[in-house]
């Protein structure tokens, strides 16, 4: 049935990746979650996208239903293994935040596997250290204190405020099921206890953007952390085939608030980046 996913697992060294596939017509499209969520954040968007693509999402190690791994690994190698399961050719990668950083690294280190990128406020390896605005700095200081105290509930509350609501917005701007899901996904991550930087690739993507030749759409909500708003715009301008999009009235997790809008962003970017003929 269209819009209904089937689950899969992929056994790799020291881990069993959990994923879901939405069968559809068109190219393979992989959705890469951010560092405070798991594949569940993509489900509503994926249900729309499977009218245009075969959609794959999976939980990276230490997220969602994929436990942390004691064995050495890289997220890049895991992603390539997922791609090998579903296609011999290049795939479109959609990455939010840390997932966007993984997508950029993949375009640099395995360019033959990437047809194009759609990035939402992506992390970028090697990017300059950001300067925080007052609102974000205030919440960051509170977050540091919560980490020092080992207060998991307070950490989750503050991180959800920053990333779901936006640091300059009132706490609770986004309520109901999206907030419940954001809190639950982050609680699972904290329960796993793995450091977010594990499995990363020291690619230095910021200084290598000119090497990325595929079409790249970089989007960011205008309520997101200000340095991410400005960096997303600069990133798009530095990419040879970069396109910048603003998501009005949204913060760092726009797919939780407006899955249809994010699906439209993705399908339009794919259509614009498809070769003629």
N, C-alpha and C positions, 0 to 999 in steps of 0.2 A: 504493500500500500504506500502510495506517495505521501511523504510527510511523516512517515513512521520510521524510526531508526531501528537498525539491528546492531547488537553489540558484538565486539570482537576483542580478543586478547592476543597480545604478541609477546612471546617469551624471548627475552634477551638476556644478556649476562647479568645475573643478579637481580632481575626484575621481570614483572609481567605487566606490560602496559595495558591499560583498559581503554577502549575506544568505542566510538559509535559511528555508523555509516548510514547516510541517508541516500538510498539509490535514486539516481536521476539521470536525465539525459544531458550530455555536454561534458566539458572538461572536468578533471579531478580538481577539487578545491579543498584545501586543508585549513581548518580554523585552529589557530594557536592561542591558547588562553594566556592571560596575564599572571602576575605573581601573587595576586590575592584572590584568585578564582580557579575554577576547573572547567571541564568541558560543558558542565551544566549551564554555564552562563551563555553558551552559544546556541542552546537547543531551539529557542523560538526563531532565531535568525536562520538556523539550518533548515528548519521546516519550510521556510519560504524559499530558500536558495535551491532546494532540490528540484524545483521546476526548471532550473537552468544548468545545474551541474551535479556531479556526483560528489557529495559533501562528506568529508571525514573530519572528526574531531577526536582528540584523545587527551587523557590525563598524563602530563609529564611526571617523571619520578618525583614522589613526595607531594603529589597533588591528587585530590579527589580519591578515586578508587585504585590509584597506582601508589603503592607504598614507597618509602625511601629505599635507596639501594646502597648496600655496603660495598659493592664492587665499583671500581672506577668506571666512569661513563662520560659521554658528552651528550647533551640534548640534540646536537647536530646529528650524531650517529643514529640516535633513536629516531629522529624525524626521517632520515634517509631510509631506515628500515621500514617505517610506516609507509613511505612512498613506494618502496619496492613491493609491498603487499598489494597495491592497488593500480599501479601504472608503471609502464616501462619508459614513458616519456616525461616531459616537463609538466608540472602542476602549478596552479595558482596557489599562493600562500597568503592567508589573511592573518595578521598578527597584531594583537593588542598588547601594548606596553612591553613586558618582557618577551611575550610571544612575537612582537614586532622586531625586537632585537635578534631573536633566533631566525626570523625570516630574512632579515638583512644579512646575517652571517652566512646563511645557506646560499643566498644569491651570490655571495663572494667566493665561498669555498666549494660549492657544487653548482655552478651556474647552469649546467646542462639539465638540471632537475627543476628549474624554475621558469615558468612562463610569464609570471608577473607577480607583483606584490600589491596588497592593499594593507596599509599600516595605520593603526589607531594609536596616536600618542606614543610612538614606539620608544623603547630603550635603544640606545646606540652605543656599542662598545667603543671606547676611546673618546667619547664626547667630553667637552670641557666640563669641569665641576660647576654645577649650577649655583647661582646666588638666589636664596629664597626670599620671597616677598614677605611682608610682616604677618599676614594671616597664616600662611603656610608655616612660617617659622614658629609662630605661637603654638600651633598644633603639633609641630615636630618636637618642640621642647616638652610638651605634655606627653608625647609618645615616648620620648627617651626616658622620662620618669617612670612611665608604666612598664617599660621593658626592664628598667633597673629594679623595680619592685616585683617583677614576675607576675603582673596582674593581667592575665590573658583576656579577661572580659573587657578591661579598659583598653587594652591594645586593639582588640577587635572593634570596639566602639569608635575609637579615634581614627583608625584606618578606614573604616566605612564612611565616616564623616568626610575625610579628605578625598577619598577616591570616588565614592558614589554621589555625595552631595556637592562636592567642590569645596576647597578650603575657605573661600570667602563667603560661602552660603550658610544659611542657618542649618544646624544639625536637624536631620529629619526632612529635608527638602524632598527627598524621595522616600516614600513609605510603602507599606503593603508588601505583596509578594516579592518585588525586586529587592527590597531591603532585607527581607527574611532570607532570601537566597544568598545575597552578598555576605551576610553575617555567617551563614552556615558554611559556605565555601571556604571562607577565611578561617573559621574555627577548625575545619578539618585539616587545613594546611598547618596551623599551629600545633594541632595534635600530632601530626607526623613529625614535626620538630626538625626537619632538614633545613640547612641554610640555603637561601635562595640562590646564592652564587655558585653552588655546586653544579657541575656539569656544563658550565659556561665555556665559551671559546674566546680566547684572547685574540680577537680578530683585528681590533683597531679599525672598525668599520668607518668611523667618522672621517678618517684621512684617506679612505679608499672608495669613497662614494662614486667617483668618476668611473670606476671599473664596472658599475652595475648598469647593464645595458637594456634590461627589460623595463617595461612600463611600471611605474610606481606611483600609486596614489597615497598621499599622506594626509590623514584627517585628524582633527582634534576638536573636542568640545570647547566652546569658549568659556565654560565655567571650570575648566581643568586648572591644575596648578600652573601659574603664569609662565614659569620657565619652560614647561612642556608645550604650551601654546606657541611661544616664540620659537622654540627649537624645532617644532614640527614644520613651521613655515620656512625656517632656514634650511631644514633638511630637504624639503621638496625643491627649493631653489638650487640646491647643490647637486641634485641628481640629474643626470643627462636627460632622462625622460620622466622627470618628476612632475606631479600635479598636486596642488594643495587644496583641501576642502575644509571649510569650517562647519562644525555641527552646532547650530545655535541652541542655547538653553540646556546644554548637556555637559557633563563633566567627564571623568576618566573611564566610566563604564557605560557608554551610550547604548550598547546592545541590550542592557537590562531595562532601560527606560523606553527605548524606541527601536525594537528589533526590526520592524518593517523599514524604518528609515535607514538603518545600517545595511539591511539586505539590498535596498535600492542603491546605496552607495557602492556596494560590491558589484552588483550586476552591471551598473553603468560603467564602472572602471574596467571590468572585464570586456564589455562590448567595445569600449574605446581603444583597448589595448590589443584587440584581436587583429591579426594580420588580414588584409583584404583578400577576397577570393574564396 
